[in-house]
Amino acid sequence: MTLERSNIAAMQGYAPGEQPQDLTTIKLNTNENPYPPSPEVAAALSAFDVASLRRYPNPIADEFRRIAADLHGLSLDNVIPTNGGDELLRLMLTTFVAEGEVVATTKPTYSLYPVLAAIQGAKLSEIDLDEQWRLPSDLIQQLHEIKAKAFILVNPHAPTGSLVSSATIAEIAENFDGVLVVDEAYIDFVDPDLEHNCVPLLQRFDNLLILRTMSKGYSLAGLRFGYGLAAKKLAAPMLFKTRDSYNTDAISQRLAAAALASQSYAKSTWNKVRESREKMFAELTSMGLTCLASQSNFLLCTIPESIGAPRAYAALKEKGVLVRYFDQDRLRDKLRISIGTEEENSRLIQALTDLCRSES
């Protein structure tokens, strides 16, 4: 006998990337920012009054929401604070997708999406990317045919790092009857010369929900703080009906606000990551490996058949370098490599060079 709901009993849980506890491992497997949070975050933590923890925090993180609204040229009504970006996804499903309704994603994509859909009891429909890892030309038609209530698109895409233009996002929003969720967890690492910005689309489309996180661009993966941006009509039920009471704590609110206000520092880390990404791309390519051009803080690299991705993953791990291997269709010959510091990247390149030489 089981007390679980039938859909919970039947599902598989999310498998996060390895989190080694020793500090000697080169950790390039979960796309964290390799640089520390801003000095303002450290100062805010040092100045935090522990005695204030006896009281409940601000219910809707008003200080953070004000900073976010100013940054994005929006109002407080457009900002939804969440306990990590993942909570926004769960809020969206709880609020807008009933049991048995269809949630669409691309394939491949962030592996948490199917898990959250299963928890909700929703039907998952995976739409294959084309051979160049782009959205299919008949995407909107497919969304209509499957009667999708929500479509979740991570952009830049994970695990490929490709970017869907804001014009394409607008086209989808305009022609889709459900909620379009654009997960911009990696948006801070996009080349600024592309002038990519989906936030202005919120003035046009009340079915668009943009996910932002403090984990990647702001070096706060250990804090668990994210936020959503949406038109007031879409944001209101998540803010005032389905969101958990006090869903973000007092310390995380203060530190997230300090981080978001530290734009100059944050941008300096993004620039370093971009520079390192291009350097690593060139080095991997010069070794004869094939990597996809990326607008994120990682590269998806094809491993030669003579070595094999599982073996390469194991060999790197043995040398103290963690990367990510996905036992999934179209990805079994690939490794996803997060961009680290220059020293960490050099360790990775040397380890891969040694592995390739051993096969020559």
C-alpha positions as CSV (number, residue, x, y, z in Angstrom):
1,M,0.0,0.0,0.0
2,T,1.2,3.5,-0.8
3,L,-0.1,6.8,0.4
4,E,1.4,8.7,-2.6
5,R,-0.8,10.1,-5.3
6,S,-0.6,7.8,-8.3
7,N,1.2,10.4,-10.4
8,I,3.8,10.8,-7.7
9,A,4.3,7.1,-7.3
10,A,4.8,6.7,-11.1
11,M,7.3,9.6,-11.6
12,Q,11.0,10.0,-11.3
13,G,12.5,12.8,-9.1
14,Y,14.9,15.4,-10.3
15,A,18.6,14.4,-10.3
16,P,20.7,17.4,-9.6
17,G,24.4,17.7,-10.6
18,E,27.0,16.4,-8.2
19,Q,27.8,18.8,-5.3
20,P,31.3,17.9,-4.0
21,Q,32.0,19.1,-0.5
22,D,35.7,19.4,-0.9
23,L,37.1,22.6,-2.2
24,T,39.8,21.0,-4.4
25,T,37.5,19.7,-7.0
26,I,37.2,21.8,-10.1
27,K,33.4,22.2,-10.4
28,L,32.3,22.8,-13.9
29,N,29.0,20.8,-13.9
30,T,26.2,23.0,-12.6
31,N,26.8,26.4,-14.3
32,E,27.5,28.5,-11.3
33,N,29.2,31.8,-11.6
34,P,32.9,31.2,-10.9
35,Y,33.3,34.5,-9.2
36,P,32.1,35.5,-5.7
37,P,29.1,37.7,-4.9
38,S,29.6,41.4,-4.9
39,P,31.3,43.2,-1.9
40,E,27.9,44.8,-1.2
41,V,26.5,41.4,-0.6
42,A,29.2,40.6,1.9
43,A,28.6,43.9,3.6
44,A,24.9,43.4,3.8
45,L,25.4,39.9,5.4
46,S,27.9,41.3,7.9
47,A,25.5,44.2,8.8
48,F,22.4,41.9,9.1
49,D,20.8,42.2,12.6
50,V,20.4,38.6,13.8
51,A,17.8,39.8,16.4
52,S,15.5,40.8,13.6
53,L,15.1,37.1,12.7
54,R,12.5,36.7,15.5
55,R,10.1,38.5,13.3
56,Y,8.6,37.4,10.0
57,P,10.1,38.9,6.8
58,N,8.4,41.3,4.4
59,P,5.7,39.0,2.9
60,I,6.4,40.0,-0.7
61,A,10.0,41.2,-0.6
62,D,9.2,44.9,-1.3
63,E,12.8,46.2,-1.1
64,F,13.9,43.6,-3.7
65,R,10.9,44.2,-5.9
66,R,11.5,48.0,-5.9
67,I,15.1,47.5,-7.1
68,A,14.0,44.9,-9.7
69,A,11.2,47.1,-11.0
70,D,13.6,50.1,-11.3
71,L,16.2,48.0,-13.1
72,H,13.8,46.7,-15.7
73,G,11.6,49.8,-16.1
74,L,8.6,48.1,-14.6
75,S,6.3,48.6,-11.6
76,L,6.1,46.6,-8.4
77,D,3.0,44.8,-9.7
78,N,5.2,43.2,-12.4
79,V,7.7,41.5,-10.1
80,I,7.2,38.2,-8.4
81,P,9.8,37.2,-5.8
82,T,10.5,33.5,-5.4
83,N,12.6,31.0,-3.5
84,G,14.8,30.4,-6.5
85,G,13.7,30.4,-10.1
86,D,12.4,26.9,-9.7
87,E,9.6,28.1,-7.4
88,L,8.3,30.4,-10.1
89,L,7.9,27.4,-12.4
90,R,5.9,25.6,-9.7
91,L,3.8,28.7,-9.1
92,M,3.0,29.0,-12.8
93,L,1.9,25.4,-13.0
94,T,-0.2,25.6,-9.8
95,T,-1.8,28.8,-10.9
96,F,-2.5,28.2,-14.6
97,V,-2.3,24.4,-15.4
98,A,-4.9,22.0,-14.1
99,E,-4.4,18.3,-13.7
100,G,-4.5,16.6,-17.1
101,E,-3.8,19.8,-19.1
102,V,-0.8,19.9,-21.4
103,V,2.6,21.5,-20.6
104,A,4.9,21.8,-23.6
105,T,8.7,22.0,-23.5
106,T,11.5,21.6,-26.0
107,K,13.5,18.4,-26.2
108,P,16.1,18.5,-24.9
109,T,15.7,21.0,-22.1
110,Y,16.2,21.6,-18.4
111,S,15.4,18.3,-16.8
112,L,13.3,19.8,-13.9
113,Y,10.5,20.8,-16.2
114,P,9.1,17.3,-16.7
115,V,9.4,16.6,-13.0
116,L,7.3,19.7,-12.0
117,A,4.7,18.8,-14.7
118,A,4.4,15.3,-13.3
119,I,4.0,16.6,-9.7
120,Q,1.2,18.8,-11.0
121,G,-0.4,15.9,-12.7
122,A,-0.1,17.7,-16.1
123,K,0.5,16.0,-19.4
124,L,4.0,16.7,-20.8
125,S,4.5,17.2,-24.5
126,E,8.1,17.5,-25.7
127,I,8.8,19.3,-29.0
128,D,12.0,18.2,-30.7
129,L,14.5,20.9,-31.7
130,D,15.6,20.6,-35.3
131,E,19.0,19.2,-36.4
132,Q,20.6,22.6,-35.8
133,W,19.1,22.7,-32.3
134,R,16.6,25.4,-33.3
135,L,12.9,25.7,-32.6
136,P,10.9,23.8,-35.3
137,S,9.4,26.0,-38.0
138,D,5.9,24.7,-37.1
139,L,6.2,25.2,-33.4
140,I,3.1,27.4,-33.1
141,Q,1.1,24.8,-35.0
142,Q,2.3,22.0,-32.8
143,L,1.3,24.0,-29.7
144,H,-2.2,24.5,-31.0
145,E,-2.5,20.8,-32.0
146,I,-1.6,19.5,-28.6
147,K,-3.7,22.2,-26.9
148,A,-0.8,23.3,-24.7
149,K,-1.9,25.4,-21.6
150,A,1.8,26.4,-21.1
151,F,5.0,26.4,-23.0
152,I,8.3,26.6,-21.1
153,L,11.3,27.7,-23.1
154,V,14.7,28.1,-21.5
155,N,16.5,31.0,-23.4
156,P,19.5,30.9,-23.8
157,H,18.8,27.2,-24.3
158,A,20.1,24.5,-21.9
159,P,22.1,22.5,-22.6
160,T,23.0,23.9,-26.0
161,G,23.5,27.6,-25.2
162,S,21.7,28.8,-28.3
163,L,19.6,32.0,-28.2
164,V,16.1,32.5,-29.6
165,S,15.6,36.1,-30.7
166,S,13.2,38.5,-29.0
167,A,11.3,38.8,-32.3
168,T,10.7,35.0,-32.3
169,I,9.6,35.2,-28.6
170,A,7.1,37.9,-29.6
171,E,5.8,35.8,-32.5
172,I,5.1,32.9,-30.1
173,A,3.5,35.0,-27.5
174,E,1.2,36.7,-30.1
175,N,0.0,33.4,-31.6
176,F,-0.1,31.2,-28.5
177,D,-3.3,31.1,-26.3
178,G,-1.5,29.7,-23.2
179,V,1.2,31.0,-20.8
180,L,4.6,31.4,-22.5
181,V,7.3,31.0,-19.9
182,V,10.7,32.2,-21.0
183,D,13.3,30.9,-18.5
184,E,16.1,33.5,-18.7
185,A,18.4,31.8,-16.1
186,Y,21.4,32.4,-18.3
187,I,20.4,35.7,-19.9
188,D,23.2,37.7,-18.2
189,F,25.8,35.9,-20.3
190,V,24.4,36.9,-23.7
191,D,26.7,39.1,-25.8
192,P,25.5,42.7,-25.2
193,D,26.2,43.5,-28.8
194,L,23.1,41.4,-29.7
195,E,20.9,43.9,-27.7
196,H,18.7,41.0,-26.7
197,N,15.9,42.1,-24.4
198,C,12.5,40.5,-23.9
199,V,11.3,42.7,-21.0
200,P,9.7,45.3,-23.3
201,L,7.4,42.5,-24.6
202,L,5.6,42.5,-21.3
203,Q,3.9,45.8,-22.4
204,R,2.4,43.9,-25.4
205,F,1.7,40.4,-24.1
206,D,-0.2,39.5,-20.9
207,N,0.5,35.8,-21.4
208,L,4.4,36.2,-21.2
209,L,6.2,35.2,-18.0
210,I,9.9,35.8,-17.8
211,L,12.0,33.9,-15.2
212,R,15.1,35.5,-13.7
213,T,17.4,34.0,-11.1
214,M,20.1,35.3,-8.8
215,S,21.9,32.0,-8.9
216,K,23.9,32.4,-12.1
217,G,24.6,36.0,-13.0
218,Y,24.8,37.2,-9.4
219,S,26.7,34.3,-7.8
220,L,24.0,33.4,-5.3
221,A,23.2,29.8,-6.2
222,G,23.5,28.9,-2.5
223,L,21.0,31.5,-1.4
224,R,18.0,30.3,-3.5
225,F,16.3,33.5,-4.8
226,G,14.7,34.3,-8.1
227,Y,11.9,36.4,-9.5
228,G,9.4,36.5,-12.3
229,L,8.4,39.4,-14.5
230,A,5.0,39.6,-16.0
231,A,2.1,41.8,-16.8
232,K,0.0,42.7,-13.8
233,K,-2.9,40.5,-14.9
234,L,-0.6,37.4,-15.1
235,A,1.5,38.2,-12.0
236,A,-1.4,39.0,-9.6
237,P,-2.7,35.5,-8.9
238,M,0.8,34.2,-8.3
239,L,1.7,37.1,-6.0
240,F,-1.5,37.1,-3.9
241,K,-3.1,33.7,-4.3
242,T,-0.9,30.7,-4.9
243,R,2.5,31.9,-3.6
244,D,3.4,30.5,-0.2
245,S,3.3,32.8,2.7
246,Y,6.7,34.3,3.4
247,N,8.2,32.3,0.6
248,T,11.5,34.3,0.8
249,D,13.3,34.8,4.1
250,A,14.7,38.0,5.5
251,I,18.4,37.2,4.9
252,S,17.9,36.2,1.3
253,Q,15.8,39.3,0.6
254,R,18.5,41.6,1.9
255,L,21.3,39.8,0.1
256,A,19.5,39.5,-3.2
257,A,18.6,43.2,-3.1
258,A,22.2,44.1,-2.5
259,A,23.3,41.9,-5.4
260,L,20.8,43.2,-7.8
261,A,21.8,46.8,-6.9
262,S,25.5,45.9,-7.7
263,Q,25.1,46.1,-11.4
264,S,28.7,47.3,-12.1
265,Y,30.2,44.4,-10.2
266,A,27.9,41.8,-11.7
267,K,28.5,43.0,-15.3
268,S,32.3,42.7,-14.7
269,T,31.9,39.0,-13.9
270,W,29.6,38.5,-16.9
271,N,32.3,40.0,-19.1
272,K,35.0,37.8,-17.7
273,V,32.8,34.7,-18.2
274,R,32.1,35.7,-21.9
275,E,35.8,36.2,-22.5
276,S,36.6,32.9,-21.0
277,R,33.8,31.2,-22.9
278,E,35.3,32.4,-26.3
279,K,38.8,31.4,-25.2
280,M,37.6,27.9,-24.2
281,F,35.6,27.5,-27.4
282,A,38.8,28.2,-29.4
283,E,40.9,25.9,-27.3
284,L,38.5,23.0,-27.5
285,T,38.1,23.5,-31.2
286,S,41.8,23.5,-31.8
287,M,41.9,20.1,-30.1
288,G,39.6,18.8,-32.8
289,L,36.5,18.8,-30.6
290,T,33.2,20.1,-31.8
291,C,31.4,22.7,-29.6
292,L,28.2,24.6,-30.2
293,A,28.4,28.4,-30.2
294,S,27.0,29.5,-26.9
295,Q,25.4,32.6,-25.4
296,S,25.4,31.1,-21.9
297,N,28.0,30.3,-19.3
298,F,28.7,26.8,-20.6
299,L,29.6,24.9,-23.8
300,L,28.2,21.7,-25.1
301,C,31.0,19.7,-26.5
302,T,30.9,16.5,-28.7
303,I,33.4,13.9,-27.6
304,P,35.0,11.7,-30.3
305,E,33.6,8.2,-30.5
306,S,37.1,6.8,-30.0
307,I,37.0,8.2,-26.4
308,G,33.3,8.3,-25.7
309,A,31.5,10.9,-23.5
310,P,30.9,8.6,-20.5
311,R,34.6,7.6,-20.4
312,A,35.7,11.3,-20.8
313,Y,33.4,12.3,-17.9
314,A,34.9,9.6,-15.7
315,A,38.5,10.4,-16.7
316,L,37.9,14.1,-15.9
317,K,36.3,13.2,-12.6
318,E,39.3,11.1,-11.7
319,K,41.5,14.1,-12.2
320,G,39.3,16.2,-10.0
321,V,37.3,18.0,-12.7
322,L,33.5,17.7,-12.7
323,V,31.5,18.3,-15.9
324,R,28.0,17.2,-16.8
325,Y,27.0,14.1,-18.8
326,F,23.4,13.5,-19.8
327,D,22.2,10.0,-20.6
328,Q,19.6,11.3,-23.0
329,D,18.8,11.1,-26.7
330,R,21.1,13.3,-28.9
331,L,23.3,14.1,-25.8
332,R,25.0,10.8,-25.1
333,D,28.1,11.7,-27.1
334,K,28.4,15.1,-25.5
335,L,29.6,16.8,-22.3
336,R,28.3,20.1,-21.0
337,I,31.2,22.2,-19.5
338,S,30.5,25.2,-17.3
339,I,32.9,28.2,-17.7
340,G,35.1,28.5,-14.6
341,T,37.9,30.8,-13.6
342,E,41.0,31.0,-15.9
343,E,42.8,28.6,-13.6
344,E,39.9,26.1,-13.6
345,N,39.5,26.3,-17.3
346,S,43.2,25.6,-17.8
347,R,43.0,22.5,-15.6
348,L,40.1,21.3,-17.7
349,I,41.9,21.9,-21.0
350,Q,45.0,20.1,-19.8
351,A,43.0,17.1,-18.6
352,L,41.2,16.9,-21.9
353,T,44.4,17.3,-23.8
354,D,46.0,14.4,-21.9
355,L,43.0,12.3,-22.6
356,C,43.0,13.0,-26.3
357,R,46.8,12.3,-26.5
358,S,46.4,9.0,-24.8
359,E,44.1,8.0,-27.7
360,S,46.3,9.2,-30.5
